[in-house]
Amino acid sequence: MRPHASKLIEVVEQNAKAIAQQWYKNIKINPKTPAYHTMSEEKAIEQALSFYDNFRKLFATEKPFEDAFTLFSKYADACYRDHIPLPQVIYALILMRRHMWLYAEYQAVFETAVDQRHALESQSRMILMFDYAEFVIIDRYDDLIRKEVEEKSKALKIKSPLLSLWGSEKSK
């Protein structure tokens, strides 16, 4: 792992809880994330910490898409179960990235000109990770929605003959 990457990773690892709390304060009042307004602080912060705790692995892996797929499929499943609309899930993820980066900038992690160049490389890698995350979440939501629609359609087809019979008996 490159030294500049480890700076960002160290900041995230050492301050994951503080970053997650800042993120939570933002999504709790943000008009673009109303589904999170009623979510408990503990549950919301747990979502962010799950990502921040896996940050090193995602940042350093040789197979970023596969690892992102595993992590963010679980994240998408949990958000879907909680009935969080997809646009809000994606925006919350965008805010996770923003709060990580803002925290690192605020801590003056990248001070020198060389550090600034390394910061750009770190940012490129972070953007790639989040691009993968967004793709995986959207793809997983699509699968979950299709599955739910299929199940409901099957249920309606099963009920249709019964409803027809009930309707014909009722008219007698």
N, C-alpha and C positions, 0 to 999 in steps of 0.2 A: 504494500500500500504506500502511496506517495505521502511525503511529509505534510503537504498542504491539505490533503484529504484527512489526515489524522487530526489536524487542528480543528476542522469543522466537526468531525466525528466526536472528538473529545468534548467540545463545547456542548454538543447535543446530548451526549451521554451524561455528562456531569450536571447538566441543567435541564434534563428532560421534564422533570416535574414542573419547574418554573415556566418552561416554554409551553407545556400543556395547559397550565393555569392561565397564561396570557391568551392562548388560543381559545380556551373555554369562555373567558370574559368577552371575547370578541363574538363568538358564535351565539352566545346567550342573548345578546342584544341586537345582533345583525339582522336587518330586515330580509336578507337573502337566505337566512337559515331558521325560519320559524319552527321547524320540527325540533330543533335543538333547544328552543326556549323553555320547553316543559321537561326536557330530559334532566335527570339528576346530574349534579356536578360530578359525582363519583363515576357514573357510567360514561359520561362524555370524556372526562379526563382519561379514563381507562382506554377509550378508543385511541386517543392521541398517543398515550404512552405505549400502546401496543406497536404503533408504528415507530416511535422514537427509540424504543428498546431494540427494534430490529434494524435500525438505521445502518449500523456498521456492516452487518451482513449484506444488506442490499447495496450499500455503497461499494463494498470491496469484492463482491462476487464476480466470478468469471461468467456466470450465467444469469444476468440480471432479470431477464424476462421470466425465466422459470421460477426464480425465487419470488419475484413480484407477483407472479400468478398465484403461487401458494398463499402468500400473505394476504393479498388483496381480494382473493376469492372469498376467504374467510371473513374479511372485513365487509365485503359486499353482502354476503349471506346474513351477517348480523344486522346490517343497516336495513336490508330488505325485510327481515323478520320484525324489525322495529318500526316498519312502515315509514321510513324516511324517504321522501321523494328523491329520485336520482339527481336532479339538478342541485339539490341541497347537499347531498353526499359529496358530489364533485366540488362544490364551492367550499365545503368544510375542509376537504383535502387541499385545495388551493391555499386556504388560510393556514393549514398546518405547515405547508412549505414556506409561506410568507413569514410566519412567526419564527420558524427555525432560522431563516436567513436574517431577519431583523435582529434577532437575539445575538447572532454571531457578529453582525455589524456593530451593534451597540456595545458589545464586549471588546471591540477593536481587535478582533482576531487577525485581520488582514491589514497591517499597518504600513509596511514598506511597499515600494514599487514591485518588488519580486512577489511579496505577499498578495498584492492586487492581481498580478498575473495568475498566481495560483488560485486566487479566489474565483477568477473567471473559469478556470478548469473545474474547480469544485462545483461551481454553479451549473456548468454544462452537464456534469455527471448527475447532479441533483435533478435537473430538468428532465433528463432521460429517465431517471427512476420514477418521477411523478407522471411522465407521459405514459410509461408502462402501467403505472397504477391506475390512471384514468381509463386507459383502454380496457384493462382487466375488469375494473368495476363496471363499466358500461356493458361490456360483453356478458358478464355474469348476471347483471340485472336483466338483460335481454333474455338470457336462458331461463331465469327464474320467472319472468313474466310469461314467457311462452309456455312453460310448464304449468303455471297456474291457470292460464287460459285453456289449455288442453284438458286439464282436470275438470274445470268448470263446464266445459263443453261436453265432456263425457258424462258428467253428472246430469246435465240437462237432457241429454239424449236418453239416458236411462229413465229419467222422470217423465219424459214426454209421453210415452204410451200410458203411463199411469194417470197423467193429467188429462189425457184424451178420454180415458175410461171414466174418470171421475166427472169430467165435464158432460159426457153423454148420459151418465146415470143421473146427474143433477137435472138434466133437461127433461127426464121422463116424468 
